[in-house]
Amino acid sequence: MFTRDKKNKLEDTLLKVQKEFETDIFGFGSVFHRKHPEEWHQIEDNWNEIFSKANIKVDVKTNVIRTGLINEPIGRIKGGK
């Protein structure tokens, strides 16, 4: 259930960014540029349009390494304020 909820939220966010903002805020273009520099130079001027129309598959994998209750907020150092 946790994994499905996260996947749905990620997909909703991705679609909103693609369709409403048409801007690659996630950096997919940067990854493509590093892996395929020659192809990138052919498409970089149109990247936001390509990104806004791309079909992107979201795959979420969850691995619970420890269960239990958290009594203090994560990141709070014991003895700190």
N, C-alpha and C positions, 0 to 999 in steps of 0.2 A: 504494500500500500504506500509506504514512504517513497519507494522508488518510482511508482507510477505517478504520484502527486508531483514529485520533482520533475519528472519527464514532461508532464502536462504543462507545468509552469514554464519550463525552459522552452517548449515548443510555442506556447502562447507569446512569450517575450520575443523569441526569434521572429515569429510572424509579424508582430507589431513593428519591430524595428525594420524588417524588410519592406512591409507594405506602407507604413505611415511615414517613416523617416528616410527610407531608401539609402541608408548609410551603414557601412560595415563597422559598427562600434566594437565588434568582437575580435577583429584582427584576422579574419580568414584570408583576406588579401595579402597580409604580411606573410602568412604561412605559405600561401601559394607562390608568392614572389621568391621566397627562400628555396622552395623545392623545385620551382620551374621558372628560373629567371628569364629565359629566352621567350617563353610563351607569355610571361607577365608583361613584357614590353609591348606585346601586340594588343593586350586587352586593358592595360592600366587606365587609359583615359575613359573607358566605359565600365570600370569595375563596379561602381555603385549601382548602375543599371543591371549589370549581370548578377550582382549579389541580390538585388531586390527580386529577381525572378528565379533564383536558384532553388532547387529542391534539396533541402538539407535534412538528413536523417539524424535524429537525436537518439543516442543510446546511453542510458544511465545504468551504471552498475553500483550497487551499494554493498559495502562490506562492514558489518558491525563488529568492532574489535573488543568492545567492552560495554556492558549494559549496567544500568544503575541510575540512581538519582543524583542530580547535581544540585547541591545545596547552595553553592556560591557561583556567581557568574564566571564563565570561562574567562581566563586572562587575569583575574584578580589574584594578586600575590598575597599569600597568607601574611598577616601582620600589617598589610598595607591598608590604605584608606580607600 
